[in-house]
């Protein structure tokens, strides 16, 4: 652990903004569990959201006096009681940065920095707990990790390929550049028929509820195929799940939906059932032919998820999962105030810390202090071997931040 020091650097002051609609001014408003936020250092933007409102604050101005505030009120279903349940900044490399929003009804949306709705898509019926983004980032073990957006739901995990999202954002950006009339853009963004406006992106969907409902999860990376499938051309992923019943569980995720028993049942029985119901409905209500709006798309069938390991402990529940950029290590917090450092390649807990209730974790790379050679120090650039991987633990009950060297 590093020596105890006290260093603070002001980055952004939100007190200059009107946050009354988010509950600012009321006692304990920052402790509201429905208040969520996402920080993006690349676009210098902070997104703060409650159930029905999202504010985007910009701190690119050094004195913060001219910082931009964008207000977004997503179109949510009042019948289903839909609300905003997750926010995360989405961007791969130096491309377009957008705000990803998840709802309690299983939709994920993408908004521009100006508040324009770019994309809206149903993932699965249920509350989206978290959106995770992994781009072309480097770590001490793996040079490159895959580009992807992972949607976390109770017992369900979905994966969108980063290239598909980049293509969609690129097309939208070109459209915005070639739009000559602002009214056309407003009409397009204000349409109620989302299915006719926004292209459906392909994605994979898995059921990971074998060991109970999940509260957090992550796809850690690509893993080898099973022993009897070395010649398989399918890609397999490793997913680590944190839940109430099982503190940690791991699954091998396959891209092949046809080999999933649940997926096979859903792909054959459900469409036939809907087709039969639709035929009967047309016979009964043949006179009602005026409706032109398309029905909401059905979630796609589950692909195969094979359980690998599980850690059950009735005395504790998993809470949060923090992943390294490469996905080789994960820090998991539980209800007993413990932090488990998991090697996601071997699926083994390699370190344990106790006494950290309500802790928050973050992985970061720090420059290793080395005695530089006088003749080369002025010209030598720091390489990958000059950095070490550290785990930062914020313990709010202790009022401290600790840094540990983990690799």
Protein Blocks (a to p, Z undefined) as FASTA:
>chain_A
ZZdddddddfbdcklpccklnopaiahklmpmkbccdddfklopacdddfkbccdddfkb
mnlmmcccddddddddfklopacfbdcdddehjbdcddddddfkopacdddfkopafbdc
dfbgcddfbdcdddddddfkbmbdcdddddddehiacdddfklmmmmmmmmmmmmmmpmb
fklmmmmmmpcblmlmpccdddddddfklnopafbdcdfbdcdddfklmmpcbdcddddd
ddfklmbacddddfblklpmklmmmmmmmmmmmmmmmmmmmmmmmmlmmbmbdcdddddd
ddddddfbdcddfkbccfbdcddfkopaccdddfkopacdddfklopafbdcehiehiac
ddddddddddddfklmmmpccdfklpccddddddfknopacdddfZZ
